[in-house]
């Protein structure tokens, strides 16, 4: 079962329907929504490498914050501050 899940993950990450930049912004949004700071930093960095601007990344964070409420907004703000320190 773990092997099947890994194959599915690899397929999703590597297929070419979305370009790498959009894919990383989606992963960043999920990490922010779930409160996973290390993952948010990782995907923020990968999004930058893939060509995302700081404004695009912050727009994703703003969208997540609006959709998730005040508690998540505060958490996301802290995570994004830390992520940009590491760029």
C-alpha positions in Angstrom: 0.0 0.0 0.0 2.8 2.4 0.8 4.5 1.6 -2.5 1.2 2.4 -4.4 0.8 5.7 -2.5 4.4 6.6 -3.4 3.8 5.8 -7.1 0.7 8.0 -7.1 2.7 10.8 -5.4 5.5 10.6 -7.9 3.0 10.6 -10.8 1.2 13.7 -9.5 4.5 15.5 -8.8 6.1 14.7 -12.2 3.2 14.8 -14.7 3.2 17.9 -16.9 -0.4 19.1 -16.6 0.7 22.1 -14.4 4.1 23.7 -14.7 6.5 23.4 -11.8 5.8 26.9 -10.6 2.1 26.4 -10.2 2.5 23.0 -8.7 4.9 24.4 -6.0 2.4 27.2 -5.3 -0.3 24.6 -4.8 1.9 22.5 -2.5 2.8 25.8 -0.6 -1.0 26.5 -0.1 -1.6 23.0 1.2 1.4 23.3 3.7 0.1 26.6 4.9 -3.4 25.3 5.3 -2.2 22.3 7.3 0.2 24.4 9.4 3.3 22.5 8.3 6.0 25.1 8.7 9.0 23.1 7.4 7.0 22.0 4.3 5.9 25.6 3.7 9.5 26.8 3.7 10.5 23.9 1.4 7.8 24.7 -1.1 8.3 28.4 -0.9 12.0 27.9 -1.8 11.0 25.5 -4.6 8.5 28.0 -5.9 11.1 30.7 -6.1 13.5 28.3 -7.9 10.6 27.5 -10.3 10.2 31.3 -11.1 7.6 32.5 -8.6 7.9 36.0 -7.4 7.6 37.1 -3.8 4.3 38.8 -4.7 2.9 35.5 -6.2 3.9 33.6 -3.1 2.4 36.2 -0.8 -0.8 36.2 -2.9 -1.1 32.4 -2.3 -0.6 32.9 1.4 -3.3 35.6 1.4 -5.8 33.4 -0.4 -5.1 30.6 2.2 -5.5 33.1 5.0 -8.8 34.4 3.7 -10.2 30.9 3.2 -9.0 29.5 6.5 -9.9 32.2 9.0 -8.0 34.4 11.5 -6.2 31.6 13.4 -4.8 30.1 10.2 -3.9 33.6 8.9 -1.7 34.3 12.0 0.0 30.9 11.7 0.5 31.4 7.9 1.9 34.9 8.5 4.5 33.5 10.9 5.4 30.6 8.6 5.8 33.0 5.6 8.0 35.3 7.6 10.3 32.4 8.5 10.3 31.1 4.9 11.4 34.4 3.5 14.2 34.6 6.0 15.6 31.4 4.6 15.5 32.5 0.9 
